[in-house]
Each structure stands twice: as structure tokens, then as C-alpha cells.
Amino acid sequence: MNIQPCLARRQRLLDLMHAQGGGVAILPTAPERLRNRDTAYPYRPDSYFHYLSQFDEPDAVLVLIAATATGPAQSLLFCRDKDVEREIWDGHRWGPEAAREAFGFEAAYSIHEFDERLAELLTHQPTLWYSLGHETAWDQRLLRALNKLRQQARSGAQVPARIHDLRQLLDGMRLIKDEDEIAKLRQAATISAAAHRRAMRACRPGLYEYAIEAELLHEFRRQACVAPAYPSIVAGGANACILHYVANDQPLGDGELLLIDAGGEYQGYAGDITRTFPVNGRFTAAQADVYQLVLAAQQAAIDSIRPGASFMAPHEAAVRVLAQGLLDLKLLQGSLDGIIESEAYKRYYMHRTGHWLGRDVHDAGDYKQGEDWLNLQAGMVLTVEPGCYIRAADDIPAAFHDIGVRIEDDALVTAAGCDILTHEAPKTIAAIEALMAAGREQA
């Protein structure tokens, strides 16, 4: 287990806190959630907490105290006690002493001591760094501690004068990926691409969407992803025109397209790929026309990604190509500039072309600073996912009815432009049809 990236992140956060006047940061992990009665969902730690600690047990709190003139910075962990009997039922627990040594903390304590020690941690601190409003139970615990301190003012206790949102600092840090994060995102992308290839090889008319979803899940788990990074979209035919379709319970028809938006989570980092391909392995002429249009729009978006470019540059590039293509296919009328200005293209393309990617599939980080979109920097990772969704309607030629196409890749911004992490998932018509034909031969 390599904890050096977490140690570096903690130190960077402590330095940022110190530069803004110091104080103490309180960061709980996610609670366990019940699925039904006494059965919990598979546990996943809070992304911010795990980013700084690598500690993956529930019932834990990270406390960071910025350096002062009289003392060094400290990183403290509160966690569950070692409990051999519970380990028989639930598995290994680190316990405070072993966790302190393994995860590089100055001190670690039982989670049962947290409330008792909280007032001591808060007193004489100028600022409490904490994100209010995300977990009501933790909000109430901290507010009770602050009120308790206020009642002790006559005995010399000093309450933090300010509460600052800890996530403002962490979001800026998480926006630029370090080498450890990039390596894990590459692996998540590689595994996710393998899952999409497996799905293409397995696809046949008459199968149900969930059968293809099972192929994805098989590959994710086979290659050490603990779970999908988000609910997989496996959408055949008209379902592909539902942006967040997740029922995945309909049969796949001969002559339809299948849109799959799915990625695995590898060591806490997300892959996010969308591919669209014909259920029977061969694109119709109309399907190919729409597919080539979306592919061209994606390439224009990718070509615009470089340090210094606006976050919106890929979207604007994709929209221009899509709008022209919709004119060429006679699905829209008018001038190119008029269609873009009026947003008439939104009938067929209603979402943005990308989002940040990292520990969360829609990752932390602002998109604007004031009124201006952020400029891209090396180390940022974003998706590039234009689409075209043509629902059946009286004014739409029958050949285009219910064609939904999205093509999505994960892009790392580099000094020279960008690196497509998900390049191993086929996306040209020739490559897709060849892979699907090979899958049928092997069946």
C-alpha cells in the first residue's frame, strides 16, 4: 500500500489552510447505508475523505490542524476500535494504533472519543474548515460542540470566528490529478474499454439489455473493479434516446442500435465510456450517417482540448459540427449560425459535451470562475461525449426514427494537447463491425 500520495495531499491541504489563516479541518467519511432491514449496501468511503486518507472503513473522521507559531501541523484519525469478535462477522478492522502507523497519522483515537475531544480540537482555532449541509448528523454534532464552547467563554475558551467550506480547497486540489490518480484513471479506462469490447462481441438480436449489462459487470469484476462507477446505461432502440435510461430490461431488436454508457471503478477512480453499435453487427445507411456525424463532432471536440483553452471549447466545437450535420441530413433548416444562435439543435442534442472525471464520475471542481468558464490545465481529466438523439415524429423520415447515438471518451489534458485514456474501446464503424463479426465467429 503506497500512502505517499495521500501524505502529499494532506500536507498540501495543510499548507493551503495555513496560507488562509490556519485552523482545524473536520472531514468525516460516508456512513453505512441500509439497503433493507438489517442489510447494508456495499460500503464506499467518502471521496474527499479517501482522497486524503486511503482509509476505507466506516465510522471514521479525519482531523487536520494547520501549523501555528507554537506547534507543527498535525493529521489525526478517529476510527473504530479493534474488535476481534466483530472481525469474525465483518472482516478486518485496523483499530487506532495500527491505522496510525499504516496510514501515516501523527495520532489516532477511537471514534468513541471524538465528541469528548472535539471541544479541545476546536478551541483557540481561528477557523473551522468543514462542509456544512452534506451530512445532517455531523452538522449537529459540530454545532453542539461550538455551542458548548461558547458557554465556556468566561473560562477562556475561544470559538472559531469563521467556518469555511473545506470542499472549496479540496475541489481545487482534486481538479488537477497527480501521477497516482492518473495511473488509476488509466487503469479504470483500460478495464472499462475491455468491458465495452466484451459487450460488442456478445451482442445478438433477441438478447435482453440486462444480458449485455451482465457482460460489462463480469469484466469489471474480473479485472478488480469493485463495482461500476455509476449505474450502467444499456439502451436498445428508442431507449437510447432516454439520456439516463437505467432499467436495462428490454429485448434487443434486429436492426436497432444499442447505446452503452458504462465504466468501472478501479481503486476509487472512475472510467466513463459510451459506445453505440448495431445489435446485429451492421449499421444501416441512416444509422451510419448519424454515427459518422457524432464521431466527427467528437473529433472536433478532442482537437480543441489543450492547456489554455476554455472548458467550453470542446462543446462549442462539437455543436458546430453537429448543427452543420443536422442541416446536411435535412433534420433542421436555416443557416448554421442561426441554428446555433437559436439553439434549434437542442431538439437532437440537449446536453453538454463533457464533465470532470476522477474519483467521482461527475468529479469535484468548479466549471466557472465568476462569469468566466475555467481554462483547461495539464492534469485535468474530462469526458468528451457529444450525441444525437432522434425520436420518432411525424416530421422525421422513418429511416431516422429512434436513432440515439452517443460516443464518449475520457481525456487527460497534457502539455501538448490531450491523451485519450479510453482509446482501446473501438469507435470507428469499420472497427466496431469487425469486432462484432469476430465475436459471432467465436460463438
FENHUZI-V496551 format. One record per backbone hydrogen bond with DSSP energy under -0.5 kcal/mol. NH is the residue of the N-H (numbers start at 1). CO is the residue of the C=O. E is the energy in kcal/mol with one decimal. If there is no record, write none. Layout:
# FENHUZI-V496551
nh:NH co:CO e:E
nh:NH co:CO e:E
This chain:
# FENHUZI-V496551
nh:3 co:1 e:-0.8
nh:7 co:3 e:-2.3
nh:8 co:4 e:-2.4
nh:9 co:5 e:-2.0
nh:10 co:6 e:-2.7
nh:11 co:7 e:-2.2
nh:12 co:8 e:-2.3
nh:13 co:9 e:-2.6
nh:14 co:10 e:-2.6
nh:15 co:11 e:-2.3
nh:16 co:12 e:-2.2
nh:17 co:13 e:-2.6
nh:18 co:14 e:-2.5
nh:19 co:15 e:-2.3
nh:20 co:16 e:-0.9
nh:20 co:17 e:-0.8
nh:21 co:18 e:-1.6
nh:22 co:17 e:-2.9
nh:24 co:127 e:-2.3
nh:25 co:64 e:-3.2
nh:26 co:129 e:-2.3
nh:27 co:62 e:-2.7
nh:29 co:60 e:-2.4
nh:35 co:39 e:-3.6
nh:36 co:39 e:-1.6
nh:39 co:36 e:-3.2
nh:40 co:38 e:-0.5
nh:41 co:33 e:-3.1
nh:50 co:46 e:-2.8
nh:51 co:47 e:-2.0
nh:52 co:48 e:-1.2
nh:52 co:49 e:-0.6
nh:53 co:49 e:-1.3
nh:54 co:50 e:-1.6
nh:61 co:78 e:-2.2
nh:62 co:27 e:-2.6
nh:63 co:76 e:-2.6
nh:64 co:25 e:-2.0
nh:65 co:74 e:-2.7
nh:66 co:23 e:-2.6
nh:66 co:64 e:-0.5
nh:68 co:71 e:-2.9
nh:71 co:68 e:-0.6
nh:74 co:65 e:-2.3
nh:76 co:63 e:-3.3
nh:77 co:107 e:-1.7
nh:78 co:61 e:-2.6
nh:79 co:109 e:-2.4
nh:87 co:83 e:-2.0
nh:88 co:84 e:-1.0
nh:88 co:85 e:-0.7
nh:89 co:85 e:-0.7
nh:89 co:86 e:-0.6
nh:90 co:86 e:-3.2
nh:91 co:87 e:-1.5
nh:99 co:95 e:-2.4
nh:100 co:96 e:-2.5
nh:101 co:97 e:-1.6
nh:102 co:98 e:-2.7
nh:103 co:99 e:-2.5
nh:104 co:100 e:-0.6
nh:105 co:100 e:-1.9
nh:106 co:75 e:-1.9
nh:107 co:75 e:-1.1
nh:109 co:77 e:-2.6
nh:111 co:79 e:-2.5
nh:113 co:110 e:-1.9
nh:114 co:111 e:-1.3
nh:117 co:113 e:-2.2
nh:118 co:114 e:-1.5
nh:119 co:115 e:-0.6
nh:121 co:117 e:-2.1
nh:122 co:118 e:-2.1
nh:123 co:119 e:-2.2
nh:124 co:158 e:-1.5
nh:125 co:122 e:-1.6
nh:125 co:158 e:-0.5
nh:128 co:162 e:-2.7
nh:129 co:24 e:-3.2
nh:129 co:127 e:-0.6
nh:130 co:128 e:-0.7
nh:130 co:164 e:-2.4
nh:132 co:130 e:-0.9
nh:134 co:131 e:-0.9
nh:139 co:135 e:-2.3
nh:140 co:136 e:-2.4
nh:141 co:137 e:-1.7
nh:142 co:138 e:-2.3
nh:143 co:139 e:-2.5
nh:144 co:140 e:-2.2
nh:145 co:141 e:-1.8
nh:146 co:142 e:-2.4
nh:147 co:143 e:-2.5
nh:148 co:144 e:-2.2
nh:149 co:145 e:-2.1
nh:150 co:146 e:-2.2
nh:151 co:147 e:-1.6
nh:152 co:148 e:-0.5
nh:152 co:149 e:-1.5
nh:153 co:150 e:-1.4
nh:155 co:152 e:-1.3
nh:156 co:153 e:-1.9
nh:157 co:152 e:-1.7
nh:161 co:126 e:-0.9
nh:162 co:126 e:-1.2
nh:164 co:128 e:-2.3
nh:166 co:164 e:-0.7
nh:168 co:165 e:-1.3
nh:169 co:165 e:-0.6
nh:169 co:166 e:-0.7
nh:170 co:166 e:-2.0
nh:171 co:167 e:-3.0
nh:172 co:168 e:-1.1
nh:173 co:169 e:-1.6
nh:174 co:170 e:-3.1
nh:175 co:171 e:-1.3
nh:176 co:172 e:-0.6
nh:176 co:173 e:-0.9
nh:177 co:175 e:-0.6
nh:177 co:379 e:-2.5
nh:182 co:178 e:-2.5
nh:183 co:179 e:-2.2
nh:184 co:180 e:-1.8
nh:185 co:181 e:-2.7
nh:186 co:182 e:-2.4
nh:187 co:183 e:-1.9
nh:188 co:184 e:-2.6
nh:189 co:185 e:-2.3
nh:190 co:186 e:-2.5
nh:191 co:187 e:-2.6
nh:192 co:188 e:-2.3
nh:193 co:189 e:-2.4
nh:194 co:190 e:-1.9
nh:195 co:191 e:-2.0
nh:196 co:192 e:-1.9
nh:197 co:193 e:-2.2
nh:198 co:194 e:-2.3
nh:199 co:195 e:-2.2
nh:200 co:196 e:-2.2
nh:201 co:197 e:-2.3
nh:202 co:198 e:-1.8
nh:203 co:199 e:-1.4
nh:206 co:252 e:-3.3
nh:207 co:204 e:-1.4
nh:209 co:250 e:-2.5
nh:211 co:208 e:-1.2
nh:212 co:208 e:-1.2
nh:213 co:209 e:-2.1
nh:214 co:210 e:-2.0
nh:215 co:211 e:-1.1
nh:216 co:212 e:-1.7
nh:217 co:213 e:-2.5
nh:218 co:214 e:-2.4
nh:219 co:215 e:-1.8
nh:220 co:216 e:-2.5
nh:221 co:217 e:-2.5
nh:222 co:218 e:-2.3
nh:223 co:219 e:-1.6
nh:224 co:221 e:-1.6
nh:225 co:220 e:-2.6
nh:226 co:224 e:-0.5
nh:226 co:265 e:-1.0
nh:227 co:265 e:-0.6
nh:229 co:263 e:-3.1
nh:230 co:263 e:-0.6
nh:233 co:261 e:-2.6
nh:234 co:232 e:-0.6
nh:235 co:259 e:-3.1
nh:236 co:234 e:-0.6
nh:237 co:257 e:-2.8
nh:239 co:236 e:-1.9
nh:240 co:237 e:-1.8
nh:241 co:238 e:-1.8
nh:242 co:239 e:-1.9
nh:243 co:241 e:-0.7
nh:245 co:242 e:-1.5
nh:252 co:207 e:-3.0
nh:253 co:251 e:-0.6
nh:256 co:253 e:-1.9
nh:258 co:277 e:-3.0
nh:259 co:235 e:-2.9
nh:260 co:258 e:-0.5
nh:260 co:275 e:-2.9
nh:261 co:233 e:-2.3
nh:262 co:260 e:-0.6
nh:262 co:273 e:-2.4
nh:265 co:227 e:-2.4
nh:266 co:264 e:-0.6
nh:266 co:269 e:-2.9
nh:267 co:265 e:-0.6
nh:269 co:266 e:-1.8
nh:270 co:358 e:-2.6
nh:271 co:264 e:-2.1
nh:273 co:262 e:-1.2
nh:274 co:408 e:-1.3
nh:275 co:260 e:-2.2
nh:277 co:258 e:-2.1
nh:279 co:256 e:-2.8
nh:281 co:278 e:-1.4
nh:288 co:284 e:-2.7
nh:289 co:285 e:-2.2
nh:290 co:286 e:-2.2
nh:291 co:287 e:-2.8
nh:292 co:288 e:-3.0
nh:293 co:289 e:-1.6
nh:294 co:290 e:-2.3
nh:295 co:291 e:-2.6
nh:296 co:292 e:-2.3
nh:297 co:293 e:-2.1
nh:298 co:294 e:-2.5
nh:299 co:295 e:-2.2
nh:300 co:296 e:-2.1
nh:301 co:297 e:-2.0
nh:302 co:298 e:-2.8
nh:303 co:299 e:-2.5
nh:304 co:300 e:-0.8
nh:304 co:301 e:-0.9
nh:305 co:302 e:-1.6
nh:306 co:304 e:-0.6
nh:307 co:414 e:-0.6
nh:308 co:376 e:-2.9
nh:309 co:306 e:-2.0
nh:311 co:374 e:-2.8
nh:313 co:310 e:-1.7
nh:316 co:312 e:-2.7
nh:317 co:313 e:-2.3
nh:318 co:314 e:-2.4
nh:319 co:315 e:-2.8
nh:320 co:316 e:-1.8
nh:321 co:317 e:-1.6
nh:322 co:318 e:-2.8
nh:323 co:319 e:-2.9
nh:324 co:320 e:-1.9
nh:325 co:321 e:-2.3
nh:326 co:322 e:-2.5
nh:327 co:323 e:-1.7
nh:328 co:324 e:-2.4
nh:329 co:325 e:-2.2
nh:330 co:327 e:-1.4
nh:331 co:326 e:-2.3
nh:332 co:326 e:-1.3
nh:339 co:335 e:-2.5
nh:340 co:336 e:-2.2
nh:341 co:337 e:-2.7
nh:342 co:338 e:-2.5
nh:343 co:339 e:-0.9
nh:344 co:339 e:-1.4
nh:345 co:339 e:-0.8
nh:346 co:343 e:-1.6
nh:347 co:344 e:-1.6
nh:348 co:345 e:-2.0
nh:349 co:345 e:-1.8
nh:357 co:381 e:-2.3
nh:358 co:360 e:-1.4
nh:363 co:356 e:-2.0
nh:363 co:361 e:-0.8
nh:369 co:372 e:-3.2
nh:370 co:368 e:-0.5
nh:372 co:369 e:-1.7
nh:374 co:367 e:-2.7
nh:376 co:309 e:-3.6
nh:379 co:413 e:-2.7
nh:380 co:377 e:-2.0
nh:382 co:411 e:-2.4
nh:383 co:355 e:-2.4
nh:384 co:409 e:-2.3
nh:385 co:353 e:-3.6
nh:388 co:405 e:-2.7
nh:389 co:348 e:-2.5
nh:390 co:388 e:-0.5
nh:390 co:403 e:-2.9
nh:391 co:389 e:-0.8
nh:396 co:393 e:-1.7
nh:400 co:397 e:-2.0
nh:401 co:398 e:-1.4
nh:402 co:390 e:-1.1
nh:403 co:390 e:-1.0
nh:403 co:400 e:-1.5
nh:404 co:402 e:-0.7
nh:405 co:388 e:-2.8
nh:407 co:386 e:-1.8
nh:408 co:274 e:-2.3
nh:409 co:384 e:-1.6
nh:411 co:382 e:-3.3
nh:411 co:409 e:-0.5
nh:412 co:419 e:-2.8
nh:413 co:380 e:-3.0
nh:413 co:411 e:-0.6
nh:414 co:417 e:-1.8
nh:417 co:414 e:-0.7
nh:419 co:412 e:-2.6
nh:421 co:410 e:-2.5
nh:421 co:419 e:-0.9
nh:422 co:410 e:-0.7
nh:423 co:420 e:-0.9
nh:425 co:422 e:-1.8
nh:426 co:424 e:-0.7
nh:432 co:428 e:-2.5
nh:433 co:429 e:-2.6
nh:434 co:430 e:-2.1
nh:435 co:431 e:-2.2
nh:436 co:432 e:-2.4
nh:437 co:433 e:-2.1
nh:438 co:434 e:-2.2
nh:439 co:435 e:-1.9
nh:440 co:436 e:-1.7
nh:441 co:437 e:-1.8
nh:442 co:438 e:-1.8
nh:443 co:439 e:-0.9
